[in-house]
Amino acid sequence: MDEREELKIQWEQELQWVKYRQNMLDIMDEKLLQMKEIAEKSKLGNLTLGELEVLNAKLNNLGAQVKALDDESRKIENRNILE
């Protein structure tokens, strides 16, 4: 395989990673918007303590999902592209 073919393969891999990462970023964005909506609900001040605890649990769950998606998509970048 000559250098040009190797570069083509590398660029194709990078393009696939960019598409994958963009998809993960879109999913993270949706989850962050859900978190914003929950935070706005909690600011209204007309929720019981139990309702606030449920919203807080949802926020924590969504935050963990965002972090996991980000971490996983970065691992794939490091493993497939940068080596």
N, C-alpha and C positions, 0 to 999 in steps of 0.2 A: 504494500500500500504506500503510495507516495504522499508527500506532505500535504498536497492539495486535498486528497481524499480524507486524510486524517482531520484536517481543518473542517471539512464539510461535516464529518461525523460529529466533531466537537460542537459546531454551531447548531446542528440539529438537536443534540442533547441539551444544549443551553436553551434553545427555543422551547423544547418540551418542558424544561424546568420552569421557564418563565410563565408558560401557560398554566402549569400546575400551581405555581405560587400565586398567580392572579386569581385563580379559582378559590384558593384557600383564603386570600385576602377578601374576596367578595363574601365568602361565608362568614369570616370574622367581622366584616362590616355589618352584616345583618344582625349578628349577635350583639354587637356594640349598640346598634340602634334599639334593639330590644332592651338592653340595659338602660339606655337613656329614657325610654318610655317608662320603665319601672321606677327610675329615680324621680321622674316628673310626677308620677302618681303619688309617690311617698311625700312629696313636697306639699301636697294639697292639705295635709294636716287633719283629714277627717277619717283616718284609718285607726283601727284598734291595734293594740300591741301584737295580737296574734297575726293580724294582716300584715303588719310591718315585718314580723319575723318571717312570714312566708315570702314576702318580697325580697328580704335580705338573703334568704336561702337561694332564691332564683338568681339574684345578682351574683352571689358567690359561685353558683353552678355555671352560669354563663361566662363569668370571668375565667374560671378554670378551663372551660371549653376553648375560649379564645387563646389562652396561653398554650394549651396542648396542640391546637392547630398550628400556631406559629412555630412552636418548638419542632413539631414533626416535619413541617415543610422546610425548615432550615436544615434539619438533619439530612434530608434527601438532597438538598443543594450541596452540602458539604461532601456527602458520600459520592454522588454521581458526577458532579460537575467539577469540583475543585481538585479532585485527585488526579 
